[in-house]
Amino acid sequence: MNKGATGNQQLELPAGFRFHPTDDELVQHYLCRKCAGQPIAVSIITEIDLYKFDPWQLPGNFDSSKLSYLQILG
């Protein structure tokens, strides 16, 4: 089993797990819940305040043993 950190917990993921939601799934299951102040069942998406960092600092804020993606929309 692969393990992904979620705060102080360990998330058990099956071998071969891929987080690859569609845009509709992201909006429906994550963004709408976030805007409504509802909890997200699994904390697989890390939230950071981008305004607290310079762009070149962002890669250093993540555990290099974990795969991270950063997508800028705009």
DACOR-V129508 format. One record per residue. N is the residue number from 0. PSI is psi as a letter, one per 20 degrees, with the letter a starting at -180 (none if undefined). NEAR is the number of other C-alpha atoms within 12 Angstrom. D_LAST is the distance of its C-alpha to the last C-alpha in whole Angstrom. Layout:
n = [N:N]
psi = [PSI:PSI]
near = [NEAR:NEAR]
d_last = [D_LAST:D_LAST]
This chain:
n = [0:1:2:3:4:5:6:7:8:9:10:11:12:13:14:15:16:17:18:19:20:21:22:23:24:25:26:27:28:29:30:31:32:33:34:35:36:37:38:39:40:41:42:43:44:45:46:47:48:49:50:51:52:53:54:55:56:57:58:59:60:61:62:63:64:65:66:67:68:69:70:71:72:73]
psi = [p:q:p:p:p:n:c:j:r:p:p:o:q:q:p:j:p:p:o:m:q:r:g:g:g:g:g:g:i:g:g:g:g:g:h:i:j:q:q:p:g:p:m:i:o:p:p:q:o:h:i:i:q:q:h:i:h:g:h:i:i:q:o:i:i:q:p:q:q:p:p:p:p:none]
near = [11:15:17:27:21:18:13:8:12:15:18:16:17:12:10:11:14:12:18:13:14:11:11:12:14:18:15:16:22:26:19:16:16:18:13:13:10:12:14:21:13:19:20:28:24:21:16:12:11:17:9:11:13:12:14:10:12:20:18:14:21:17:14:11:13:15:16:18:16:16:8:7:4:3]
d_last = [36:33:32:29:29:28:29:33:33:33:32:34:32:34:34:32:29:26:23:21:20:18:15:18:20:17:16:20:21:19:16:19:22:20:19:23:24:25:26:24:28:27:24:23:20:20:18:17:16:14:15:19:18:17:15:19:20:18:20:23:22:23:26:26:29:26:23:20:16:13:10:7:4:0]
